[in-house]
């Protein structure tokens, strides 16, 4: 198993994975095994899946919206943990890229995804784990057990429930929902500052 590394922010699938009809060379149909690049230049293979494509929302742009007539499926927490671990043992992957539709509520879905990450770490998995934050979720509550006063805690350093360092910030989608351009500009600048602090935190950890 490869040691845990932090891929660069830019995520890229297989060069031919743009073909969603399943016929192109290397097509992943938007899921499967995709690739990211570590800071040392290595190409890392990630298992990219949805925990579920059930969703309580009806977003017009999303194929998995509640009104969409698509087959539905759901992985349990233990199933994702087992699948990730077994794929890693077979050297198919070096990490997990996990997203999901919204099941019951955003908070419930986010908590289930965090449980997957916690179980993987508890079982000794040291590969890269990427969890997509569920829009509308109180992710801070899922990670720390305390979702109160998010705006007052924004930019502050805290700890997750398992002791890992955490920088409190907002989901980027919040910026798009602000009512006017001036508010968006101010919020965007604050978000950039949060990202700068996050990079500084990673540099300190790296020594």
C-alpha positions in Angstrom: 0.0 0.0 0.0 1.4 3.4 -0.9 1.8 6.0 1.9 -0.8 8.7 2.3 -0.1 11.6 0.0 -2.0 14.8 -0.8 -2.8 15.1 -4.5 -2.8 18.6 -6.0 -6.1 20.4 -6.1 -6.5 19.8 -9.8 -8.3 16.5 -10.3 -8.3 14.8 -13.7 -9.8 11.6 -14.9 -8.4 9.4 -17.6 -7.7 11.5 -20.8 -10.3 9.4 -22.7 -12.8 9.3 -19.9 -14.8 12.2 -21.4 -16.7 9.5 -23.4 -19.8 8.8 -21.3 -21.3 6.3 -23.7 -19.0 3.5 -22.4 -17.4 3.0 -25.8 -14.3 5.2 -25.6 -11.0 3.9 -24.6 -10.7 4.2 -20.8 -14.2 5.5 -20.4 -15.3 5.4 -16.8 -18.9 6.7 -17.3 -18.2 9.3 -14.7 -17.2 6.7 -12.0 -14.9 3.8 -11.6 -11.1 4.3 -11.2 -10.0 7.8 -11.9 -6.7 9.6 -11.4 -5.2 12.5 -9.5 -1.5 13.7 -9.3 0.5 13.8 -6.1 2.9 16.6 -5.4 5.8 14.4 -6.2 4.3 13.9 -9.7 3.0 10.4 -9.2 -0.3 9.5 -10.8 -2.6 8.1 -8.1 -5.5 5.8 -8.9 -8.7 6.5 -6.9 -11.9 4.5 -6.6 -14.5 7.1 -7.6 -18.1 6.2 -6.5 -21.3 7.5 -5.1 -22.4 6.2 -1.8 -25.9 6.4 -3.3 -27.6 8.0 -6.3 -30.8 8.4 -4.4 -31.5 12.0 -3.8 -34.3 14.0 -2.0 -33.6 17.1 -4.2 -34.8 17.8 -7.7 -32.0 19.9 -9.1 -32.7 20.3 -12.9 -29.0 19.9 -13.9 -28.5 16.6 -12.0 -29.2 13.2 -13.6 -29.8 11.8 -10.1 -32.6 14.3 -9.2 -35.6 12.9 -7.4 -37.8 13.2 -10.6 -35.2 11.4 -12.8 -36.2 8.0 -14.0 -32.8 6.3 -13.4 -32.1 3.0 -11.6 -31.2 3.6 -7.9 -28.6 1.9 -5.7 -27.0 2.5 -2.3 -23.8 1.2 -0.7 -23.8 0.7 3.1 -20.9 2.1 5.1 -19.4 -1.4 5.5 -19.7 -2.1 1.8 -17.7 1.0 0.8 -15.1 0.2 3.4 -14.8 -3.4 2.2 -14.7 -2.4 -1.4 -12.0 0.2 -0.9 -9.9 -2.1 1.2 -10.1 -5.0 -1.2 -9.3 -2.9 -4.2 -6.3 -1.5 -2.4 -5.1 -4.9 -1.5 -5.2 -5.9 -5.1 -3.2 -2.8 -6.1 -6.1 -1.5 -8.2 -6.3 1.8 -6.3 -4.4 4.0 -3.8 -7.3 6.0 -2.5 -11.0 6.8 -2.4 -13.0 9.6 -4.1 -16.4 9.5 -2.5 -19.5 11.6 -3.3 -23.2 10.9 -2.9 -26.8 11.9 -3.5 -28.6 13.3 -0.5 -30.3 10.5 1.5 -32.8 11.6 4.1 -30.9 14.9 4.7 -27.6 16.5 3.9 -26.4 16.1 7.5 -27.3 12.5 7.6 -25.6 11.8 4.3 -22.4 13.7 5.3 -22.3 11.8 8.6 -22.5 8.4 6.8 -19.6 9.5 4.5 -17.5 10.6 7.5 -18.2 7.2 9.1 -16.7 5.5 6.0 -13.5 7.5 6.3 -13.3 6.9 10.1 -13.8 3.1 9.6 -11.1 3.0 6.9 -8.6 4.8 9.1 -9.5 2.6 12.1 -8.8 -0.5 9.9 -5.3 0.8 9.0 -6.1 2.2 5.6 -3.5 4.9 4.9 -4.4 5.8 1.3 -5.8 9.1 0.2 -9.5 9.8 1.0 -11.4 12.5 -0.7 -14.9 13.2 0.6 -17.1 15.6 -1.4 -18.9 17.9 1.0 -22.7 17.6 0.6 -24.2 21.0 -0.2 -26.4 22.1 2.7 -24.7 19.8 5.1 -23.4 21.1 8.4 -20.1 19.4 7.6 -18.6 21.0 10.7 -21.0 19.0 12.9 -20.2 15.8 11.0 -16.5 16.3 11.5 -16.3 17.7 15.0 -19.7 16.8 16.6 -20.4 20.6 17.1 -22.1 22.5 14.3 -22.8 25.6 16.2 -21.6 29.2 15.4 -20.0 28.3 12.1 -19.6 31.9 11.0 -18.0 32.9 14.3 -15.6 29.9 14.1 -14.7 30.5 10.4 -11.0 30.7 9.8 -10.2 29.1 13.1 -8.2 25.9 13.8 -10.0 23.1 15.4 -9.8 19.3 15.7 -11.9 16.5 14.2 -13.4 13.9 16.4 -10.4 11.6 15.8 -7.9 14.4 16.6 -7.0 15.6 13.1 -6.4 19.4 12.5 -9.3 21.2 10.9 -9.7 24.7 9.4 -13.3 26.0 9.6 -14.7 27.5 6.4 -17.8 27.6 4.2 -18.8 25.5 1.3 -17.9 27.3 -2.0 -21.5 26.9 -3.2 -22.5 29.4 -0.5 -20.7 32.1 -2.5 -22.9 31.5 -5.5 -26.1 32.0 -3.4 -25.3 35.4 -2.1 -27.8 38.1 -3.3 -25.5 40.7 -4.8 -22.1 41.1 -6.4 -20.5 43.1 -3.6 -21.4 40.4 -1.0 -20.1 37.7 -3.3 -16.8 39.6 -3.8 -16.3 40.0 0.0 -17.2 36.4 0.7 -14.9 35.2 -2.1 -12.0 37.2 -0.6 -12.7 35.7 2.8 -12.8 32.2 1.2 -9.4 32.8 -0.5 -7.9 33.8 2.8 -9.3 30.5 4.3 -7.5 28.6 1.6 -4.3 30.4 2.2 -4.5 29.4 5.9 -5.2 25.8 4.9 -2.1 25.7 2.8 0.0 27.2 5.6 -1.5 24.5 7.9 -0.4 21.7 5.5 3.1 23.2 5.2 3.5 23.2 9.0 2.3 19.6 9.2 4.7 18.6 6.5 7.6 20.2 8.5 
